[in-house]
Amino acid sequence: MESVTLSKRLKKAGEYVPKGAILADIGSDHAYLPINLVQIGHVQKAIAGEVVKGPYEHAHKEVEKRQLLGAIDIRLGDGLEVIKQTDHISAVSICGMGGGLIRDILDRGVKDDRLNGTERLILQPNVGEQLVRRWLVRQGYSIVSEAIVEENAKLYEFIVAEKKPDRPTPDYSERDMKYGVFLRKDCSSLFQKKWKQEIEKLQFVSQQLKKASIPDSSKIEEVERDIAEIKEVLTCQN
Ligand SMILES: C[S@@+](CC[C@H](N)C(=O)[O-])C[C@H]1O[C@@H](n2cnc3c(N)ncnc32)[C@H](O)[C@@H]1O
């Protein structure tokens, strides 16, 4: 049977899926993550959810050609509407989308009772990470792990969250939300690379703002404040 080799990014997502889990991979255009995890015997079974017909059909073909339709159910639908309580999902992965979209998918999932709070959430927003963290914290999740992975010169953040009913939600700070709870403390070289890139972008914005015929001083101050804050975080004293 043809095996699937995961990209570094999806491999990382797989590492966060608990052994023996029943996984729902939402936005599963090729179903590679579920296929790989079933092939290596890491998950019992999986659901691959996709909202667009073309990628859904692609995912179906990839699973079918490996004769894994018994272990991986490919479902066409919007976000978490493809799962139901009787699926007994224990892990949900949503990778490779914007943070706002991931947040909205999760939010609808909670409102429609698709999530019951026992699932581990493995989230990889391409942008807008703080939108995801803020939603998680508002909903009473604890952030249990974070990582940054570099692939093809791009940096990807992972946020892993769980509800801990026996423990109060940790008291997260603004900086935890913006920079990451663990990422900020670990202050790894990839974390530093990510935020140095952000400083460069902000410095460019600041220069452009200063060149305007009527410079917006409050906007310039805001950007300069953001740069100063990032520089302080990058001293890794937090
Ligand atoms: C960039 S791809 C990422 C695919 C894969 N998760 C990965 O990380 O490599 C995003 C996929 O999510 C799907 N998608 C976007 N919004 C969705 C939604 N609301 N529900 C399910 N799938 C969605 C898109 O159609 C697309 O196939």
The ligand as an SDF file (V2000), in Angstrom:
LIG
                    3D

 27 29  0  0  0  0  0  0  0  0999 V2000
   -4.6980   25.4670    2.7630 C   0  0  0  0  0  0  0  0  0  0  0  0
   -5.6540   24.0510    2.9020 S   0  0  0  0  0  0  0  0  0  0  0  0
   -4.8440   23.2080    4.2350 C   0  0  0  0  0  0  0  0  0  0  0  0
   -5.0290   21.7340    4.1090 C   0  0  0  0  0  0  0  0  0  0  0  0
   -4.4440   20.9050    5.2360 C   0  0  0  0  0  0  0  0  0  0  0  0
   -5.2490   21.0460    6.4380 N   0  0  0  0  0  0  0  0  0  0  0  0
   -3.0340   21.3030    5.5050 C   0  0  0  0  0  0  0  0  0  0  0  0
   -2.7680   21.9080    6.5560 O   0  0  0  0  0  0  0  0  0  0  0  0
   -2.1660   21.0370    4.6650 O   0  0  0  0  0  0  0  0  0  0  0  0
   -7.1450   24.5750    3.6930 C   0  0  0  0  0  0  0  0  0  0  0  0
   -8.3030   23.6410    3.3830 C   0  0  0  0  0  0  0  0  0  0  0  0
   -9.3700   23.9410    4.2730 O   0  0  0  0  0  0  0  0  0  0  0  0
  -10.5820   23.9020    3.5620 C   0  0  0  0  0  0  0  0  0  0  0  0
  -11.5450   24.7140    4.2970 N   0  0  0  0  0  0  0  0  0  0  0  0
  -11.6360   26.0550    4.3710 C   0  0  0  0  0  0  0  0  0  0  0  0
  -12.6790   26.4160    5.1280 N   0  0  0  0  0  0  0  0  0  0  0  0
  -13.2530   25.2780    5.5760 C   0  0  0  0  0  0  0  0  0  0  0  0
  -14.3730   24.9920    6.3740 C   0  0  0  0  0  0  0  0  0  0  0  0
  -15.1180   25.9580    6.8840 N   0  0  0  0  0  0  0  0  0  0  0  0
  -14.6790   23.6980    6.6230 N   0  0  0  0  0  0  0  0  0  0  0  0
  -13.9300   22.7020    6.0950 C   0  0  0  0  0  0  0  0  0  0  0  0
  -12.8780   22.9080    5.3040 N   0  0  0  0  0  0  0  0  0  0  0  0
  -12.5330   24.1790    5.0450 C   0  0  0  0  0  0  0  0  0  0  0  0
  -10.2080   24.4440    2.1870 C   0  0  0  0  0  0  0  0  0  0  0  0
  -11.1370   24.0730    1.2150 O   0  0  0  0  0  0  0  0  0  0  0  0
   -8.8370   23.8230    1.9750 C   0  0  0  0  0  0  0  0  0  0  0  0
   -8.9370   22.5650    1.3480 O   0  0  0  0  0  0  0  0  0  0  0  0
  1  2  1  0
  2  3  1  0
  2 10  1  0
  3  4  1  0
  4  5  1  0
  5  6  1  0
  5  7  1  0
  7  8  2  0
  7  9  1  0
 10 11  1  0
 11 12  1  0
 11 26  1  0
 12 13  1  0
 13 14  1  0
 13 24  1  0
 14 15  1  0
 14 23  1  0
 15 16  2  0
 16 17  1  0
 17 18  1  0
 17 23  2  0
 18 19  1  0
 18 20  2  0
 20 21  1  0
 21 22  2  0
 22 23  1  0
 24 25  1  0
 24 26  1  0
 26 27  1  0
M  CHG  2   2   1   9  -1
M  END
$$$$
